[in-house]
Amino acid sequence: AQTVTQSQPEMSVQEAETVTLSCTYDTSESDYYLFWYKQPPSRQMILVIRQEAYKQQNATENRFSVNFQKAAKSFSLKISDSQLGDAAMYFCAYKDDKIIFGKGTRLHILP
Amino acid sequence: GAGVSQSPSNKVTEKGKDVELRCDPISGHTALYWYRQSLGQGLEFLIYFQGNSAPDKSGLPSDRFSAERTGGSVSTLTIQRTQQEDSAVYLCASSIDPRKGTIYFGEGSWLTVV
């Protein structure tokens, strides 16, 4: 069965600095999607970035980028120039038909 | 609709009562997912639909939980004889295709069982 592991329950970063959130997954599939979602206290799940497994190029969205290592089954999220509004719970997710989420990393931004 | 819509936003119910939670996915999305999130916890998969059928019901915690989807659109999650441990946020999401496409979430239904 597919699994998603986020090994960092909590992280802190100074405002304007860069932080990397880790995610590893396990699957025997070759075609799948990976996502990072942000969940602020409102509980709304907000899509941050997505990556198709067949694409070698790492996805980027403004200050957010990923390091996708398919062979290693690793999918880390880098947040550059961290802002106070980035403080939230971040979930890594794997999708082929069912979607599996990691347990999340709580990110604190220090002013 | 423009986004995934869930109702009610908040529900307080007495232990032992039945509740129904509704999800209206994005128009044209064939895949629909239900998750449960208890306070401070991650997302627990409950069930997903492809059209009106549910290929995977493995996450339903007990036989008190059931879900249906009609017309390939609206889905209802029903919890019978609610218990205090059912208190959680119930999140619905949809995707244009179960194997492709981004999943979009509703704002959730906050259920409190007293």
gemmi code that builds the backbone of each chain (N, CA, C; Angstrom):
import gemmi

chains = {
    "A": [
        ("ALA", (0.843, -1.188, 0.000), (0.000, 0.000, 0.000), (0.884, 1.246, 0.000)),
        ("GLN", (0.332, 2.290, -0.605), (1.084, 3.530, -0.648), (1.113, 4.188, 0.727)),
        ("THR", (2.247, 4.787, 1.025), (2.393, 5.527, 2.285), (3.100, 6.838, 2.008)),
        ("VAL", (2.841, 7.804, 2.866), (3.490, 9.110, 2.779), (4.027, 9.457, 4.170)),
        ("THR", (5.285, 9.842, 4.221), (5.917, 10.114, 5.512), (6.471, 11.529, 5.535)),
        ("GLN", (6.048, 12.270, 6.541), (6.627, 13.584, 6.810), (7.317, 13.468, 8.164)),
        ("SER", (8.621, 13.534, 8.152), (9.397, 13.204, 9.351), (9.564, 14.365, 10.315)),
        ("GLN", (9.096, 15.549, 9.913), (9.270, 16.742, 10.749), (7.908, 17.212, 11.242)),
        ("PRO", (7.522, 16.895, 12.472), (6.215, 17.341, 12.968), (6.114, 18.860, 13.055)),
        ("GLU", (7.209, 19.519, 13.406), (7.201, 20.985, 13.526), (8.526, 21.538, 13.036)),
        ("MET", (8.452, 22.740, 12.457), (9.662, 23.446, 12.049), (9.457, 24.932, 12.279)),
        ("SER", (10.569, 25.618, 12.469), (10.525, 27.070, 12.609), (11.552, 27.687, 11.678)),
        ("VAL", (11.218, 28.852, 11.167), (12.146, 29.574, 10.279), (11.990, 31.060, 10.533)),
        ("GLN", (13.104, 31.757, 10.402), (13.070, 33.201, 10.561), (12.431, 33.819, 9.318)),
        ("GLU", (11.651, 34.864, 9.531), (11.056, 35.593, 8.420), (12.143, 35.980, 7.415)),
        ("ALA", (11.819, 35.824, 6.124), (12.707, 36.143, 4.994), (13.746, 35.051, 4.706)),
        ("GLU", (13.825, 34.056, 5.589), (14.773, 32.964, 5.342), (14.110, 31.865, 4.490)),
        ("THR", (14.903, 30.849, 4.188), (14.437, 29.713, 3.382), (14.295, 28.481, 4.262)),
        ("VAL", (13.252, 27.704, 4.007), (13.031, 26.486, 4.786), (12.639, 25.361, 3.832)),
        ("THR", (13.031, 24.151, 4.170), (12.699, 22.975, 3.361), (11.956, 21.954, 4.211)),
        ("LEU", (10.807, 21.549, 3.722), (9.988, 20.538, 4.391), (10.160, 19.210, 3.653)),
        ("SER", (10.363, 18.152, 4.400), (10.663, 16.847, 3.798), (9.415, 15.986, 3.632)),
        ("CYS", (9.440, 15.169, 2.620), (8.361, 14.199, 2.389), (8.945, 13.025, 1.618)),
        ("THR", (8.667, 11.839, 2.082), (8.993, 10.635, 1.322), (7.732, 9.808, 1.171)),
        ("TYR", (7.713, 8.971, 0.149), (6.522, 8.169, -0.106), (6.944, 6.812, -0.621)),
        ("ASP", (6.019, 5.909, -0.608), (6.304, 4.564, -1.079), (5.193, 4.142, -2.026)),
        ("THR", (5.558, 3.697, -3.207), (4.596, 3.221, -4.175), (5.295, 2.309, -5.174)),
        ("SER", (4.498, 1.441, -5.785), (5.016, 0.612, -6.874), (4.533, 1.130, -8.222)),
        ("GLU", (3.742, 2.203, -8.191), (3.232, 2.790, -9.413), (4.299, 3.664, -10.071)),
        ("SER", (4.124, 3.897, -11.369), (5.046, 4.791, -12.073), (4.375, 6.101, -12.468)),
        ("ASP", (3.050, 6.078, -12.497), (2.288, 7.257, -12.908), (1.455, 7.735, -11.730)),
        ("TYR", (1.759, 8.900, -11.226), (1.048, 9.419, -10.066), (1.298, 10.917, -9.964)),
        ("TYR", (0.629, 11.521, -9.008), (0.788, 12.946, -8.744), (1.226, 13.127, -7.298)),
        ("LEU", (1.925, 14.208, -7.072), (2.311, 14.587, -5.710), (1.894, 16.034, -5.485)),
        ("PHE", (1.491, 16.323, -4.262), (1.009, 17.666, -3.928), (1.565, 18.110, -2.573)),
        ("TRP", (1.649, 19.408, -2.429), (1.784, 20.016, -1.110), (0.565, 20.912, -0.905)),
        ("TYR", (-0.066, 20.710, 0.262), (-1.200, 21.529, 0.663), (-0.842, 22.270, 1.928)),
        ("LYS", (-1.386, 23.467, 2.032), (-1.232, 24.308, 3.217), (-2.578, 24.373, 3.925)),
        ("GLN", (-2.552, 24.220, 5.241), (-3.792, 24.322, 6.015), (-3.600, 25.332, 7.146)),
        ("PRO", (-4.113, 26.542, 6.977), (-4.059, 27.535, 8.050), (-5.071, 27.193, 9.130)),
        ("PRO", (-5.151, 27.962, 10.197), (-6.096, 27.668, 11.283), (-7.552, 27.576, 10.821)),
        ("SER", (-7.888, 28.202, 9.727), (-9.266, 28.109, 9.211), (-9.625, 26.701, 8.752)),
        ("ARG", (-8.620, 25.842, 8.614), (-8.793, 24.445, 8.199), (-9.017, 24.282, 6.690)),
        ("GLN", (-9.088, 25.376, 5.959), (-9.220, 25.249, 4.510), (-7.933, 24.657, 3.942)),
        ("MET", (-8.053, 23.659, 3.111), (-6.894, 23.042, 2.459), (-6.594, 23.817, 1.179)),
        ("ILE", (-5.410, 24.407, 1.128), (-5.028, 25.257, 0.000), (-3.894, 24.591, -0.755)),
        ("LEU", (-4.082, 24.402, -2.057), (-3.037, 23.794, -2.871), (-1.860, 24.752, -2.984)),
        ("VAL", (-0.676, 24.261, -2.678), (0.548, 25.057, -2.803), (1.231, 24.766, -4.126)),
        ("ILE", (1.401, 23.483, -4.418), (2.157, 23.106, -5.604), (1.876, 21.656, -5.930)),
        ("ARG", (1.990, 21.295, -7.206), (1.782, 19.911, -7.595), (2.854, 19.489, -8.581)),
        ("GLN", (3.082, 18.178, -8.629), (4.118, 17.610, -9.498), (3.585, 16.334, -10.131)),
        ("GLU", (3.661, 16.229, -11.450), (3.338, 14.976, -12.118), (4.586, 14.107, -12.134)),
        ("ALA", (4.436, 12.844, -11.812), (5.604, 11.970, -11.672), (6.352, 11.779, -12.976)),
        ("TYR", (5.662, 11.922, -14.112), (6.327, 11.682, -15.389), (7.173, 12.875, -15.812)),
        ("LYS", (7.024, 13.985, -15.114), (7.807, 15.179, -15.449), (9.077, 15.211, -14.604)),
        ("GLN", (10.192, 15.340, -15.271), (11.456, 15.389, -14.548), (11.715, 16.765, -13.948)),
        ("GLN", (11.181, 17.784, -14.604), (11.441, 19.136, -14.140), (10.692, 19.400, -12.844)),
        ("ASN", (11.382, 19.987, -11.878), (10.774, 20.317, -10.599), (9.783, 21.467, -10.758)),
        ("ALA", (8.623, 21.318, -10.128), (7.596, 22.354, -10.181), (7.997, 23.552, -9.326)),
        ("THR", (7.598, 24.738, -9.780), (7.813, 25.963, -9.008), (6.555, 26.818, -9.094)),
        ("GLU", (6.271, 27.499, -8.000), (5.166, 28.450, -7.926), (5.622, 29.619, -7.072)),
        ("ASN", (6.122, 30.635, -7.736), (6.590, 31.840, -7.034), (7.658, 31.468, -6.002)),
        ("ARG", (7.386, 31.662, -4.735), (8.398, 31.401, -3.696), (8.479, 29.918, -3.310)),
        ("PHE", (7.612, 29.104, -3.877), (7.543, 27.691, -3.531), (8.126, 26.842, -4.657)),
        ("SER", (8.964, 25.905, -4.298), (9.513, 24.987, -5.275), (9.682, 23.627, -4.625)),
        ("VAL", (9.787, 22.614, -5.477), (9.963, 21.263, -4.951), (11.254, 20.684, -5.481)),
        ("ASN", (11.752, 19.709, -4.720), (12.858, 18.875, -5.160), (12.300, 17.457, -5.264)),
        ("PHE", (11.994, 17.050, -6.486), (11.369, 15.759, -6.728), (12.446, 14.767, -7.167)),
        ("GLN", (12.644, 13.750, -6.375), (13.606, 12.694, -6.658), (12.833, 11.382, -6.793)),
        ("LYS", (12.479, 11.041, -8.036), (11.571, 9.911, -8.227), (12.179, 8.585, -7.776)),
        ("ALA", (13.432, 8.380, -8.096), (14.064, 7.117, -7.718), (14.144, 6.966, -6.203)),
        ("ALA", (14.380, 8.065, -5.551), (14.476, 8.044, -4.086), (13.112, 8.173, -3.428)),
        ("LYS", (12.076, 8.439, -4.209), (10.715, 8.644, -3.719), (10.691, 9.731, -2.653)),
        ("SER", (11.257, 10.856, -3.051), (11.349, 12.002, -2.159), (10.743, 13.215, -2.844)),
        ("PHE", (10.064, 14.052, -2.058), (9.339, 15.192, -2.620), (9.353, 16.310, -1.588)),
        ("SER", (10.424, 17.075, -1.535), (10.544, 18.115, -0.511), (10.064, 19.461, -1.049)),
        ("LEU", (9.597, 20.285, -0.150), (9.076, 21.616, -0.472), (10.022, 22.668, 0.079)),
        ("LYS", (10.445, 23.569, -0.779), (11.288, 24.681, -0.361), (10.482, 25.965, -0.420)),
        ("ILE", (10.488, 26.691, 0.687), (9.827, 27.990, 0.741), (10.914, 29.047, 0.885)),
        ("SER", (11.005, 29.912, -0.088), (12.004, 30.980, -0.075), (11.375, 32.265, 0.456)),
        ("ASP", (12.224, 33.122, 1.057), (11.744, 34.415, 1.535), (10.473, 34.233, 2.382)),
        ("SER", (10.584, 33.413, 3.416), (9.429, 33.071, 4.240), (8.707, 34.309, 4.765)),
        ("GLN", (7.386, 34.235, 4.749), (6.551, 35.338, 5.204), (5.655, 34.861, 6.347)),
        ("LEU", (5.205, 35.826, 7.161), (4.380, 35.466, 8.312), (3.138, 34.688, 7.875)),
        ("GLY", (2.624, 34.999, 6.706), (1.433, 34.311, 6.208), (1.684, 32.881, 5.789)),
        ("ASP", (2.928, 32.470, 5.763), (3.234, 31.082, 5.420), (3.042, 30.142, 6.614)),
        ("ALA", (2.865, 30.704, 7.787), (2.681, 29.874, 8.979), (1.398, 29.050, 8.837)),
        ("ALA", (1.547, 27.754, 8.938), (0.408, 26.851, 8.723), (0.873, 25.419, 8.915)),
        ("MET", (-0.071, 24.507, 8.772), (0.238, 23.079, 8.687), (0.413, 22.762, 7.212)),
        ("TYR", (1.466, 22.033, 6.872), (1.712, 21.648, 5.489), (1.612, 20.136, 5.358)),
        ("PHE", (0.814, 19.712, 4.388), (0.617, 18.295, 4.141), (1.159, 17.927, 2.770)),
        ("CYS", (1.910, 16.867, 2.740), (2.357, 16.251, 1.500), (1.323, 15.185, 1.127)),
        ("ALA", (1.021, 15.050, -0.144), (0.009, 14.080, -0.561), (0.441, 13.376, -1.830)),
        ("TYR", (0.110, 12.095, -1.899), (0.367, 11.241, -3.059), (-0.976, 10.861, -3.667)),
        ("LYS", (-1.051, 10.867, -4.996), (-2.316, 10.514, -5.639), (-2.080, 9.633, -6.860)),
        ("ASP", (-2.685, 8.439, -6.866), (-2.908, 7.772, -8.138), (-4.419, 7.741, -8.325)),
        ("ASP", (-5.174, 6.837, -7.686), (-6.618, 7.066, -7.660), (-7.018, 7.580, -6.280)),
        ("LYS", (-6.626, 6.872, -5.245), (-6.857, 7.374, -3.890), (-5.763, 8.368, -3.541)),
        ("ILE", (-6.082, 9.258, -2.634), (-5.103, 10.267, -2.212), (-4.676, 9.955, -0.788)),
        ("ILE", (-3.380, 9.859, -0.599), (-2.832, 9.558, 0.720), (-2.069, 10.786, 1.214)),
        ("PHE", (-2.345, 11.184, 2.451), (-1.687, 12.346, 3.031), (-0.678, 11.925, 4.093)),
        ("GLY", (0.385, 12.703, 4.200), (1.273, 12.562, 5.342), (0.611, 13.167, 6.575)),
        ("LYS", (1.283, 13.035, 7.724), (0.706, 13.519, 8.971), (0.880, 15.014, 9.168)),
        ("GLY", (1.650, 15.653, 8.298), (1.762, 17.095, 8.347), (2.988, 17.605, 9.071)),
        ("THR", (3.394, 18.800, 8.692), (4.471, 19.541, 9.367), (3.932, 20.910, 9.717)),
        ("ARG", (4.002, 21.248, 11.003), (3.550, 22.581, 11.416), (4.712, 23.549, 11.268)),
        ("LEU", (4.522, 24.575, 10.463), (5.577, 25.556, 10.192), (5.288, 26.849, 10.949)),
        ("HIS", (6.283, 27.257, 11.740), (6.213, 28.533, 12.468), (7.152, 29.523, 11.798)),
        ("ILE", (6.689, 30.746, 11.644), (7.524, 31.802, 11.081), (7.866, 32.783, 12.205)),
        ("LEU", (9.132, 32.971, 12.439), (9.582, 33.836, 13.540), (9.857, 35.239, 13.013)),
        ("PRO", (9.227, 36.244, 13.587), (9.408, 37.613, 13.075), (10.777, 38.169, 13.434)),
    ],
    "B": [
        ("GLY", (-20.511, 24.079, -9.814), (-20.243, 25.340, -9.143), (-18.778, 25.715, -9.256)),
        ("ALA", (-18.439, 26.885, -8.726), (-17.092, 27.396, -8.833), (-16.113, 26.607, -7.973)),
        ("GLY", (-16.579, 26.135, -6.831), (-15.716, 25.402, -5.922), (-16.485, 24.272, -5.288)),
        ("VAL", (-15.796, 23.513, -4.427), (-16.458, 22.442, -3.696), (-17.233, 23.067, -2.545)),
        ("SER", (-18.496, 22.720, -2.469), (-19.362, 23.308, -1.458), (-19.807, 22.247, -0.464)),
        ("GLN", (-19.684, 22.545, 0.816), (-20.087, 21.599, 1.846), (-21.100, 22.246, 2.788)),
        ("SER", (-22.041, 21.411, 3.227), (-23.010, 21.901, 4.211), (-23.410, 20.777, 5.154)),
        ("PRO", (-23.734, 21.090, 6.404), (-23.609, 22.419, 7.013), (-22.145, 22.762, 7.307)),
        ("SER", (-21.875, 24.017, 7.546), (-20.520, 24.415, 7.921), (-20.199, 23.930, 9.333)),
        ("ASN", (-21.185, 24.029, 10.179), (-21.038, 23.604, 11.565), (-22.284, 22.851, 11.995)),
        ("LYS", (-22.077, 21.790, 12.755), (-23.207, 21.002, 13.242), (-22.894, 20.529, 14.649)),
        ("VAL", (-23.796, 20.851, 15.568), (-23.694, 20.317, 16.919), (-24.862, 19.362, 17.094)),
        ("THR", (-24.572, 18.149, 17.495), (-25.620, 17.159, 17.633), (-25.456, 16.396, 18.936)),
        ("GLU", (-26.550, 15.840, 19.376), (-26.502, 15.048, 20.599), (-26.062, 13.627, 20.294)),
        ("LYS", (-25.335, 13.068, 21.200), (-24.899, 11.685, 21.082), (-26.101, 10.789, 20.802)),
        ("GLY", (-25.924, 9.905, 19.813), (-26.982, 8.974, 19.466), (-27.849, 9.416, 18.300)),
        ("LYS", (-27.762, 10.692, 17.938), (-28.540, 11.184, 16.803), (-27.803, 10.883, 15.488)),
        ("ASP", (-28.566, 10.874, 14.404), (-27.981, 10.695, 13.067), (-27.693, 12.065, 12.457)),
        ("VAL", (-26.627, 12.145, 11.659), (-26.327, 13.383, 10.944), (-26.031, 13.083, 9.487)),
        ("GLU", (-26.351, 14.063, 8.653), (-26.029, 13.983, 7.230), (-25.178, 15.188, 6.851)),
        ("LEU", (-24.093, 14.913, 6.156), (-23.204, 15.960, 5.674), (-23.228, 15.911, 4.147)),
        ("ARG", (-23.309, 17.083, 3.556), (-23.487, 17.150, 2.115), (-22.278, 17.754, 1.442)),
        ("CYS", (-21.971, 17.250, 0.255), (-20.863, 17.781, -0.545), (-21.321, 17.958, -1.979)),
        ("ASP", (-21.101, 19.151, -2.497), (-21.416, 19.457, -3.891), (-20.093, 19.727, -4.600)),
        ("PRO", (-19.616, 18.802, -5.437), (-18.285, 18.967, -6.025), (-18.282, 20.018, -7.133)),
        ("ILE", (-17.100, 20.281, -7.634), (-16.959, 21.161, -8.783), (-17.631, 20.502, -9.984)),
        ("SER", (-18.368, 21.278, -10.740), (-19.087, 20.751, -11.887), (-18.133, 20.045, -12.844)),
        ("GLY", (-18.504, 18.830, -13.238), (-17.686, 18.072, -14.180), (-16.652, 17.178, -13.538)),
        ("HIS", (-16.469, 17.302, -12.240), (-15.498, 16.445, -11.544), (-16.133, 15.078, -11.290)),
        ("THR", (-15.476, 14.044, -11.780), (-16.041, 12.705, -11.638), (-15.634, 12.035, -10.335)),
        ("ALA", (-14.523, 12.440, -9.779), (-14.031, 11.824, -8.545), (-14.359, 12.705, -7.344)),
        ("LEU", (-14.825, 12.056, -6.290), (-15.192, 12.777, -5.066), (-14.650, 11.996, -3.888)),
        ("TYR", (-14.101, 12.721, -2.903), (-13.409, 12.100, -1.764), (-13.946, 12.671, -0.454)),
        ("TRP", (-14.025, 11.819, 0.544), (-14.346, 12.251, 1.908), (-13.168, 11.920, 2.826)),
        ("TYR", (-12.827, 12.917, 3.655), (-11.785, 12.743, 4.666), (-12.317, 13.227, 6.000)),
        ("ARG", (-11.696, 12.731, 7.051), (-12.018, 13.186, 8.401), (-10.732, 13.690, 9.035)),
        ("GLN", (-10.852, 14.806, 9.731), (-9.692, 15.360, 10.419), (-10.083, 15.718, 11.851)),
        ("SER", (-9.552, 14.954, 12.790), (-9.779, 15.266, 14.197), (-8.826, 16.372, 14.618)),
        ("LEU", (-9.109, 16.997, 15.745), (-8.337, 18.156, 16.182), (-6.858, 17.820, 16.301)),
        ("GLY", (-6.035, 18.592, 15.605), (-4.592, 18.406, 15.674), (-4.060, 17.199, 14.939)),
        ("GLN", (-4.912, 16.544, 14.179), (-4.503, 15.332, 13.473), (-4.431, 15.556, 11.972)),
        ("GLY", (-3.920, 14.559, 11.274), (-3.877, 14.600, 9.824), (-5.211, 14.207, 9.218)),
        ("LEU", (-5.195, 14.009, 7.914), (-6.419, 13.664, 7.182), (-6.571, 12.154, 7.097)),
        ("GLU", (-7.710, 11.688, 7.546), (-8.016, 10.261, 7.523), (-8.960, 9.991, 6.357)),
        ("PHE", (-8.527, 9.129, 5.429), (-9.347, 8.798, 4.268), (-10.564, 7.998, 4.701)),
        ("LEU", (-11.727, 8.375, 4.171), (-12.955, 7.642, 4.461), (-13.419, 6.841, 3.255)),
        ("ILE", (-13.649, 7.535, 2.130), (-14.230, 6.881, 0.970), (-14.014, 7.762, -0.237)),
        ("TYR", (-13.962, 7.117, -1.429), (-13.972, 7.939, -2.619), (-14.931, 7.360, -3.653)),
        ("PHE", (-15.455, 8.226, -4.488), (-16.402, 7.872, -5.535), (-15.805, 8.174, -6.902)),
        ("GLN", (-16.060, 7.264, -7.824), (-15.819, 7.520, -9.233), (-17.209, 7.456, -9.865)),
        ("GLY", (-17.709, 8.601, -10.301), (-19.117, 8.641, -10.685), (-19.960, 8.369, -9.455)),
        ("ASN", (-20.908, 7.450, -9.592), (-21.780, 7.118, -8.470), (-21.320, 5.900, -7.688)),
        ("SER", (-20.256, 5.268, -8.159), (-19.812, 4.065, -7.460), (-18.609, 4.369, -6.576)),
        ("ALA", (-18.460, 3.563, -5.548), (-17.402, 3.764, -4.556), (-16.420, 2.595, -4.611)),
        ("PRO", (-15.345, 2.735, -5.415), (-14.385, 1.631, -5.527), (-13.660, 1.323, -4.219)),
        ("ASP", (-13.585, 2.314, -3.340), (-12.799, 2.116, -2.126), (-13.550, 2.694, -0.936)),
        ("LYS", (-14.074, 1.797, -0.120), (-14.769, 2.203, 1.103), (-13.955, 1.831, 2.330)),
        ("SER", (-12.710, 1.525, 2.113), (-11.910, 0.912, 3.179), (-11.714, 1.796, 4.389)),
        ("GLY", (-11.883, 3.107, 4.212), (-11.624, 4.007, 5.321), (-12.795, 4.261, 6.246)),
        ("LEU", (-13.961, 3.798, 5.879), (-15.117, 4.045, 6.753), (-14.875, 3.361, 8.093)),
        ("PRO", (-14.936, 4.111, 9.200), (-14.494, 3.572, 10.496), (-15.394, 2.471, 11.055)),
        ("SER", (-16.667, 2.517, 10.735), (-17.579, 1.510, 11.266), (-18.819, 1.474, 10.401)),
        ("ASP", (-19.712, 0.533, 10.697), (-20.933, 0.434, 9.902), (-21.921, 1.551, 10.229)),
        ("ARG", (-21.558, 2.430, 11.157), (-22.423, 3.592, 11.404), (-22.228, 4.662, 10.327)),
        ("PHE", (-21.144, 4.520, 9.574), (-20.823, 5.485, 8.524), (-21.227, 4.925, 7.168)),
        ("SER", (-21.885, 5.762, 6.375), (-22.217, 5.378, 5.006), (-22.185, 6.623, 4.142)),
        ("ALA", (-22.038, 6.411, 2.852), (-22.013, 7.538, 1.930), (-22.621, 7.105, 0.620)),
        ("GLU", (-23.230, 8.066, -0.038), (-23.754, 7.807, -1.370), (-23.529, 9.035, -2.238)),
        ("ARG", (-23.598, 8.768, -3.527), (-23.472, 9.849, -4.488), (-24.488, 9.600, -5.576)),
        ("THR", (-25.218, 10.622, -5.932), (-26.268, 10.470, -6.935), (-26.025, 11.420, -8.103)),
        ("GLY", (-26.378, 10.950, -9.288), (-26.256, 11.784, -10.477), (-24.837, 12.192, -10.786)),
        ("GLY", (-23.882, 11.457, -10.222), (-22.476, 11.790, -10.449), (-22.096, 13.144, -9.901)),
        ("SER", (-22.907, 13.635, -8.979), (-22.645, 14.978, -8.455), (-22.634, 14.974, -6.938)),
        ("VAL", (-23.731, 15.376, -6.331), (-23.792, 15.575, -4.883), (-23.586, 14.264, -4.134)),
        ("SER", (-22.854, 14.378, -3.037), (-22.634, 13.218, -2.164), (-23.094, 13.546, -0.751)),
        ("THR", (-23.593, 12.520, -0.086), (-24.001, 12.661, 1.306), (-23.262, 11.641, 2.157)),
        ("LEU", (-22.674, 12.108, 3.220), (-22.045, 11.234, 4.216), (-22.979, 11.199, 5.426)),
        ("THR", (-23.386, 10.000, 5.795), (-24.321, 9.834, 6.907), (-23.626, 9.121, 8.053)),
        ("ILE", (-23.787, 9.672, 9.232), (-23.272, 9.030, 10.439), (-24.474, 8.733, 11.338)),
        ("GLN", (-24.663, 7.460, 11.596), (-25.788, 7.050, 12.439), (-25.326, 6.896, 13.886)),
        ("ARG", (-26.257, 7.168, 14.785), (-25.996, 6.969, 16.225), (-24.647, 7.576, 16.600)),
        ("THR", (-24.518, 8.869, 16.388), (-23.235, 9.534, 16.568), (-22.672, 9.324, 17.970)),
        ("GLN", (-21.342, 9.270, 18.012), (-20.587, 9.133, 19.248), (-19.672, 10.342, 19.388)),
        ("GLN", (-19.197, 10.593, 20.594), (-18.342, 11.755, 20.817), (-17.067, 11.671, 19.992)),
        ("GLU", (-16.555, 10.474, 19.769), (-15.331, 10.335, 18.975), (-15.544, 10.652, 17.494)),
        ("ASP", (-16.797, 10.852, 17.092), (-17.058, 11.252, 15.708), (-16.834, 12.751, 15.515)),
        ("SER", (-16.654, 13.486, 16.591), (-16.420, 14.928, 16.497), (-15.141, 15.184, 15.718)),
        ("ALA", (-15.258, 15.960, 14.656), (-14.127, 16.200, 13.753), (-14.589, 17.154, 12.660)),
        ("VAL", (-13.636, 17.522, 11.827), (-13.982, 18.216, 10.590), (-14.042, 17.181, 9.485)),
        ("TYR", (-15.100, 17.211, 8.724), (-15.268, 16.288, 7.605), (-15.046, 17.087, 6.322)),
        ("LEU", (-14.007, 16.699, 5.614), (-13.591, 17.415, 4.413), (-13.957, 16.628, 3.174)),
        ("CYS", (-14.489, 17.333, 2.214), (-14.810, 16.743, 0.922), (-13.894, 17.366, -0.125)),
        ("ALA", (-13.515, 16.582, -1.099), (-12.672, 17.069, -2.185), (-13.141, 16.449, -3.489)),
        ("SER", (-12.832, 17.109, -4.590), (-13.166, 16.532, -5.887), (-12.015, 16.715, -6.858)),
        ("SER", (-12.044, 15.890, -7.891), (-11.002, 15.902, -8.906), (-11.649, 15.558, -10.238)),
        ("ILE", (-11.109, 16.105, -11.315), (-11.719, 15.882, -12.611), (-11.651, 14.413, -13.013)),
        ("ASP", (-10.654, 13.716, -12.503), (-10.450, 12.318, -12.846), (-9.753, 11.664, -11.666)),
        ("PRO", (-10.096, 10.416, -11.328), (-9.469, 9.817, -10.148), (-7.971, 9.618, -10.280)),
        ("ARG", (-7.466, 9.510, -11.502), (-6.031, 9.263, -11.632), (-5.250, 10.492, -12.070)),
        ("LYS", (-5.975, 11.526, -12.431), (-5.285, 12.718, -12.901), (-5.875, 13.938, -12.221)),
        ("GLY", (-5.175, 14.987, -12.312), (-5.776, 16.251, -11.924), (-5.624, 16.574, -10.468)),
        ("THR", (-5.686, 17.845, -10.230), (-5.556, 18.367, -8.881), (-6.832, 18.091, -8.101)),
        ("ILE", (-6.694, 17.868, -6.808), (-7.833, 17.701, -5.922), (-8.129, 19.023, -5.243)),
        ("TYR", (-9.374, 19.386, -5.228), (-9.808, 20.648, -4.637), (-10.720, 20.355, -3.455)),
        ("PHE", (-10.476, 21.061, -2.365), (-11.197, 20.807, -1.127), (-12.284, 21.839, -0.875)),
        ("GLY", (-13.339, 21.383, -0.218), (-14.310, 22.284, 0.363), (-13.803, 22.822, 1.681)),
        ("GLU", (-14.610, 23.633, 2.330), (-14.189, 24.257, 3.577), (-14.472, 23.383, 4.793)),
        ("GLY", (-15.103, 22.270, 4.565), (-15.313, 21.323, 5.643), (-16.597, 21.536, 6.407)),
        ("SER", (-17.032, 20.449, 7.039), (-18.169, 20.494, 7.959), (-17.653, 20.133, 9.345)),
        ("TRP", (-17.795, 21.076, 10.276), (-17.325, 20.854, 11.639), (-18.445, 20.174, 12.415)),
        ("LEU", (-18.191, 18.945, 12.841), (-19.196, 18.204, 13.595), (-18.761, 18.093, 15.045)),
        ("THR", (-19.671, 18.494, 15.933), (-19.434, 18.342, 17.363), (-20.554, 17.493, 17.944)),
        ("VAL", (-20.175, 16.410, 18.592), (-21.155, 15.525, 19.226), (-21.068, 15.732, 20.732)),
        ("VAL", (-22.192, 16.143, 21.312), (-22.191, 16.446, 22.763), (-23.030, 15.434, 23.533)),
    ],
}
model = gemmi.Model(1)
for chain_id, residues in chains.items():
    chain = gemmi.Chain(chain_id)
    for i, (resn, *xyz) in enumerate(residues, 1):
        res = gemmi.Residue()
        res.name, res.seqid = resn, gemmi.SeqId(i, " ")
        for name, pos in zip(("N", "CA", "C"), xyz):
            atom = gemmi.Atom()
            atom.name, atom.element = name, gemmi.Element(name[0])
            atom.pos, atom.b_iso = gemmi.Position(*pos), 0.0
            res.add_atom(atom)
        chain.add_residue(res)
    model.add_chain(chain)
structure = gemmi.Structure()
structure.add_model(model)
structure.setup_entities()
